[in-house]
Amino acid sequence: MNLKKVTRGFYYTLLVGFSFTLTACFKGKSVDLIIHNAQIYTMNEKGEVHEAIAIKDGEIVELGPERQILNKYTADEEIDAGGKDVYPGLTDAHGHMLMYARQRLNADLVGSKSFDEVLVRLEKYQSKTNRTFIVGAGWDQSLWVNTEFPTNEQLNKLFPTIPVCLMRIDGHALLANDALLKKAGIDEHTIIEGGEVFVKDGKCTGMITDNAMLGVFKLIPTYSERELIGSLLDVQHELLQYGITGVHEAGVEFEEIGLFKKLIDHHQFTLNTYAMLTPSEKNIAFARKNGIYTYKNLSIRSFKVMGDGSLGSRGAFLKKPYSDSHNHFGALLTPIKDMKRIATICELTGYQMNTHSIGDSTSNIMLNIYKGIFEVNKDHRWRIEHAQVLDPKDFMMFSDYGVFASVQPTHAVSDQRWAEARIGKERMKGAYAYKTLLQHCGMLALGTDFPIELTDPFRTIHAAVQRKNADNFPAGGFYPNEALTFEECMKGMTIWAAYASFDEARLGSLEKGKEATFVIFVNPVNSAPEYRANFAAYTFIKGQKVYSVD
């Protein structure tokens, strides 16, 4: 026997076996899902773009070149993305899912070109539904030839006995018929702080704004839970088809916490939901008892406070009078002492305070309240929601006191028809000033404020970068010097939105160890001078496919 040959043969067999084992070890590592042949925009600090991603148990295992990932891992499912763009799931940092769900059950008045069209839509709605209390929403008189607020004479003739409540598009004004006014105990003598009952020739016109609407809201019948759930799931589907995987839900009542949990338990509701509680006593008690609260994909650690009304309804609280309504300043909806009380509660419970602030006076008041808390906690990340009209002298306070601005770019291009008339050219220097805000804040959280605006995030991109609406108006852009870059806009809907909700450790970028929540888009994601529609081909949350265009 040739001992050398035996020895060489033994070592050769051992080497082959070792090589096979090593190859199997590297190539055979099992994961649940691989996406490859893609342009994966990670939105991480380096701005890296990869070709493939491996996912297991809802988390990202690795990203890298296609050959590297396919050689190293085997998967239960592989998706060839066909070179399509992949981004972290988009977040709408200010939306109203429950409001939208209810609005879908109301008479749809969005886009009505006249009050006559409003009446026609109401008649058609009532013929189908036969409601004993009619609620409509979405009208906007700035789209009509007569841009003044409507009055209720025709509404009274059409519905003399059935209460009718018609919400303006911004949710800060409504038109009521006489049957509803009587039921609510509202007449020409009614005075309510923080709201207005419009009177003409000694008689109520039916127009009511802000706090004056609260008595009417108490009378509106609730839809059945079955109707509301069905509508909410339709809203979820609409968001998922756009690649929106998370919403900062701006205003949740105590009872609605249970509704979200019920749907989550039944595996019906998958959206990452960052709920801002309304500052009711029940919700305050909930926060004090539970502190920062997480229930699967529902997160609660903030309060939504109403600072003022809207600019369109002239309810935003301004430092100087409205340019088109002399001696009118708008109004605070929550007294300063109450806002300071809520701020203290937020600090004690570890919650954010996210305040609706449209007017420059409201934002100044809130920034000064936030200033006091900053000395106690320099990472409270408290937010100004909307930040539409600001005094240029107040911009610095955002950076000085660590305040997050949460803005909705489509508001700028929707309001451009009348914004300058409301506040004058001089104040426009601090209005819809997203680039200036970003320079001071370092980050912006972007949303739509749906259903005030549409849920479409590609309209947000167009409005933020091109400063145009979906009809590409105005041609040169609305105050284009305040435009964001495309990259800044995408960060505002991904990683910056995650920071605005304390979620940056798990969401907002595609990195190893983070949740595998991402979107494969049908068309390239970019910004062009002309608006281009886009949708998700696939939407994934924690590695699970929750939407497919197929």
N, C-alpha and C positions, 0 to 999 in steps of 0.2 A: 504494500500500500504506500502510495506517495503521500506522505504527511503534509508536504507543502501544498499539494493540490487540494487535499481535503480542507486544510485550513483556509486556503483562498476561497474555496467554494462556500465554506461556512460564513466567512465574512461578507462575501458577495450577497448571499441569501439574507443575511442580517441587515446589510445596507439597503437592499431592495425593500425589505419589510419595513425598515425604519422610514425610508422615503415615502412608502405608501401610507404609513401611519401619519407621517407629518403632513402629507398632502391632504389626507382625509380630514385631519384635525383642522387645517386652515380652510379648505374648500367646503367642508361639510358642516360648518357651524350653523346650527338651525335657528332661523328667525321666522316670524309670522308673515312678513311682507317685505318685498323689495320693489322700489320704484326706480326705474333706470331709463336711460336715454332721455334725460330731462335736463332742463335748465333750472336748478334748484337755488332760488335766492334765499339765503339763510337769514338775512336781516340781522346778522350778528355784528359785533363791533368792527370787524375787519371787512365786512361787506362781501364775504366769500360766496362764490357760486359753485355748486357741485353738479355732478352728472347723475349720481345715484344715492339712495338712502336705504338703510336696513332698519327694520322696526320689529320689536318683540315686546309683548305684554303692554302695548300702548305707549312705549317709550322709544326714543331714537337710540339705536345702538351705534350706528356709525354713518357718516357721510363721506363721499369721496369720488374718485374716478370710477366710471362704469366697470372697467375691467377688474379693478381692485375689489369692489363690492361683490360682483358676480362670481369671482374666483374664491372669495373668502367665505361666502354664505350660501346656504340653500334655504329656500323659503316655501311655505305652504302656498303662497300666492305671489306671482310676479306681474307687475304692470309695466309694459313698455309705453312710456309717456309720449313717444313720437316726437321728441324734441320740444314738447310744450313747456310753458313756464309753470313752475311750482313755487308757491309762496306760503309762509305761515298763514293759518286761518285768519281772516280779517276780523277785526273787532269794531263794532259801532259803539263808540264811546259815549253816546248819548241818544238813546232811543226809548220808545214807549210801546213795548210789545202788547201789554194789556190794553192800553188805550187804542192801539191799532186794531186789536182783535174786536173790541167793542165797536169801533168805527165801521168795521166791515159789516157789522150787523145793522148799522144805522142806514138812513138814506144817504147815498153818496152824492155830495154836492161839489166835489173837487172838480175844478176846471170849468164851472158854470160861467158862461159868458155874459149873463145878465140875471137880474132878479126874476124875470119872467121864466128863464130856464130853470131856476131854482124851484119855482112853483110847479112847473111841468114835471120835474123829477120827483117832487113830493107826491104828486097825484099818482104817478106810476108806481111808486114805492108803496103807497097806501092801498092801492088796488090789489097788490100782490100779498101784502102782509096783514092788512086790516088791524093795525095796532090801535090800542086804546090811549096810547101816549106816543107821539111821534117825535123821534130824535133824528136830526140830520146833522151832517158835519162836513166842513171843507170849503165853504164858500169864501170868496175873497173879492171884495168890492173893488180892489185896485185893478182887477181885470175887466171891469165893466166900463161902459161909456160914462155913466154917472158914478164917480168914484167915492161919493159920500156914503155913509152908513145907511142901510135901508131902514124903512119904517114898516110897521106891521099891518097897515090897513088891508092890503090884498090878502095877507095871511089870515086875517080875521074873517074875511068873506069866504075864503076857501074852507077854513076849519073853525067854525064859530064855537064849537063845544069841546072838541078834542084838544087837549094841551099839546102845543108844538114848541120844541126847543131846537134852534138851529145854531150850531157852534161855528164860529169863524175858523178859518184854516189854522190860526195860531193858537187856538184854545183859550184865548184871553178875552173873548167877547162873544156874545150870543144875541140872537134875535128871538124873542118870545111873543107868542100871540096873547091876546087879552085873556083868554081862558087860562093860560098858564100864569100870567101875572096875578090874576085874581087868586088862583090856588096858592101861589107863593106869598100872598099878602104884600105885593109890591105895587105902589102907586106913585103919583107925582110928588108925594111928600117924603118918600123913602130916602134916607141918607145913610150910607154905609161907608165907614172908613176903609180906604184902600180899594174902592170901587166906585162906579158911577152908574146911576139910573138916568138915561137920557130923557129929557122932557122938552117938548116943543108945543108952543101955544097952550101951555098949561096942562098938557096931556102926555102920558108916557108914550114914547115911540116904539117901545118894545126892545130897544137896544140896552144891554147891560154889560158891564165889564168887570173883570177880576173878582174882588171879594164880594161884590154885589151878586155874583152868580151862585154863591155857595148855597143860598136858600133854595134856588132852583134845582141844583144838583141833588139835594136831599129828596126831592120829589120824583126824580127819574127812576122808573122801575128797573130792577136788575134783570139781565137776561139769565136764562136758566144755565146751570153749570154745564150741561151738555152742549148748549149753543156756544158758550164762551170757550170751552175746551176745543171744540171743533174749529172755531175761528182762530184760536191761538196756535193750533197745530198747522193751520194753513199759513199763518204768519211765519212760523218756524221754517216751513218748506220754502217759502219765498226767500228768506234770508239765506238758507243753505244753498239755494241755486245760484246765488251771487258769490258764494264762497265766504259768507259771514258765519263764523263759528262762535262768536261771543257778542254779547250785548251788555252795556252798562245801562240797566233798566232804571230810568230816572223817575222814581216815585212808586213805592210799593206799600200798600196798606197791610195791616196786620193779618187779615183774613187771607190775603193773596199769597202770603208765605206758605200757608198750608196747601194752596192750590198748586204751586210750583212743586212742592215736595211730593204731592200725590202723583203728579204726572211723571216725575223722576222715578218714583218707586215702581210705576207701571211701565218703565222703559219707553215712555213716549216722548219725553222732552230731553234733548241731548245738548242743546246750546249751553255754552259756558255763560252763566248769568251772574253779573255783579250787581246786586240789588241795592239801590239807594232807598232807604226807608223814608216815608213821610214822618215828620216829627210829632206823631200823635202820641198820646199818653200810653197807649198799648204798645206801640213800637219802642218808645223810650224804655218801658218796663222790660221788653224783650231784650234790648241791648244791655241793660244793666244786669239782667239775669244771665245772659248767654255770652256777653262779650263778643269778640270777633268770632263769627259763626260760619262754618262750612258744612254743607250737606251735599256730598257728591259734587255735581257740577253747579250747585248754587252757593254763592258766596255773599255774605252780608257783613259789611263793616263801614257803612256810611249812611248819612242822612241827607236827603234832598230838601233844601229850604227854598221857599219862594221869596226872592228879594223884591221883585217888581213884576210889571206886566210886559207886554210886547211893544216894539216900536210901531208896528203896523196899526195897532189899536190905540196908539198914543198913551200906553200905560207904563212904558219904560220910564224910570225916575231919572230925570236930567238935572244937571246943576243949573242950567239956564232954560228959559221957556222954549217950547217947540217953535220952530221957525214958521210953521203953518198953523199954529194955534196959540196966539199970544196969551200970556198969563197962565198958560197950562204947563205944568212941570211933569205930569205923570204922578205916580205915588208908590210908596213902599207898601208891600203887601203884608210884610211881617214887621212888627215894631222892633226897633233897635234893641230894646231890653230883652225881648224874646230871642232875638238872634244871638245875643251875648249869652243867654241862658243855654241855648242849644250848643253853642261853642264849648261851654264848660262841660256839658254832658258828653260831648264828643271826645274831649280831651280825657275825661275820666274813664270812658269806655274803650278808648283806643280807636274810635271811629273817625272817618273823614267827615268834614262838613263841606258839602257840595252845593253851592248857592247859585240859583238862577239870578244872573245879574246882566240885564240888557243895557241899562242906562249908565252913564258915567258917574252919576251921584251914588247909585247903588253899589257899583264896583268900588268906589272910594270908601264907602262905609264898611264894606266887607273886608277890603284889604287892611283897613285899620284894625278891625276886629281880629283878623288873622295875625296881624303884627304882634298882638299881645300873646298869642299862643306860641308863636315862633320862638320866643324866649324860653319857653318850657320844653318844646320838642321841635327840633330843627328838621325832622323828617316826617312831618305830619301829612305832607302832600295834599293839603286841602285845596279845593278846586273852586274856580270861578267858571260856572257853566254859561256858555255863550260869549261873554266878554265882547259884546257887539260894538258898543260905543264907549270909548275910554278917553279920559282927559290925558293928553300926551305926558303931562307931568306925573301921572300915576303908573306909567309903564314900569318904571324902575322898581316899584314896590313888589312886583311879581318876583323878580330875582332877589331882592333884598330879604324877602320873607318866605321864600321857598314855595310860592303858590303856583299850582298847576292851572293852566288855561285849557279848557275843553271847548272847542269851537266846531262850528258846522259850516264849511265853506259854501254849501249850496244856498245858505241864507243870504250870502252876499249877492249872488247873482239873481236870486228871487226878489230881493228888496231893492235892487238897483233902479227899478222903475220910479220909486218914490222916496228913497232914503235921503237924498240931498234936500228934497223939499221939506222933509220932517225936521232935519237938524241944521241945515245950512251948510255951505261949502267949507267954512272954517272948521267945524266939528268933524267933517269927514276925514280930516287928517288922522284922527284916532279911531276911525270906524272900520270894522272888518279888516283890521290891520294885522293880518296873520304873520307876515314876515317880521314885522316889528316885535310882535309878541314872542315869536320864536327866538329872536335875538336876545330877548331879556329872560325868557323862561328856560331856554336850552332844549325843551321838549314841548310838543303840543299833542293833546289827545284829540283825534278827529272823529266826528260822528255826523249823523244826518238830522237828528231830532224827528225821525219818522214817528207818526204819520204826518207831521207838519210838512216835511219834505218826503220825497220818495226814498225807498230803502237802497236804491242802486248806488253802490260805492264808486262806480265808474263816472257817475255824475259828480261825486265828491272830488275825484281826481281832476276832472275837467274844470270844475269850479276853482279848485285850489291852485292848479298850475297855470291854466289858461285864463282864469277869471271870466269864464263864459258859462252860460247855461247850455242845456242840451240842444238848443236851436242855434248855438254858436253866436249868441248875442250877449253883449255888444261886440262888434267886430274886433275892436282893439283891446278888449278886455276891460273889466271894471276895476279902476285903480290898479293897473297891472304891476305897479311898483311894490304891491303887497302880496305878490304871487309867491307860492312855495315852489321848490323844485319837486320833480317827480319823486326822487328818493326821500325827501322830507315828508311828502304826503304819504308814501307807503309806510314809513316809520310811524307816522301818526295813527295809522290803522293797524299796526302790529306791535312792535316792541315798545313804543312810547305809550300806547294805550294800555299795555301790560303794566308798565311802571305806574300809570295813573290809577291802577287798581291793586297795586302791591303784588302783581302776578308775574313779575319778570323772571322769577326763578323757574317757572314751569311753562310759560306761554310767551308768545310774541316773537320768537326766533326759532330757527331749526338748528338745534345743537344737541350733541350727545348728552343723554340723560334727561332732556326735556320731553314733554308730552308730544306725541306724534300727531299734532293737529295741523293740517295743511290742506292746500287746495291745488288741484291741477286745473288750469284755466283753458278754455276752448281756444281763445286767441291770445296773441302776445299781449302782455300787460305793459302799457306805456301811456304816454300823453302826447297827443297830436293837436294841431290847431283846430281840427274838426272832431266833434264828439264821436266816439265809437262805442257801440254796445259790446258787452262781454259777459260771459257767464262761466260758471264752474263746469268742467267736464266731470270731475270727481271732487267730493268734499269728504275729508276724513277728520274725525275727532277721536283722539286717543287710539289711533291705529284702526278704528272701525269706520268702514264706509257708511256715511249717513246720507249721501246724495250721489246720484249718478245721472248724467244726462241721457243715458240709454233707456 
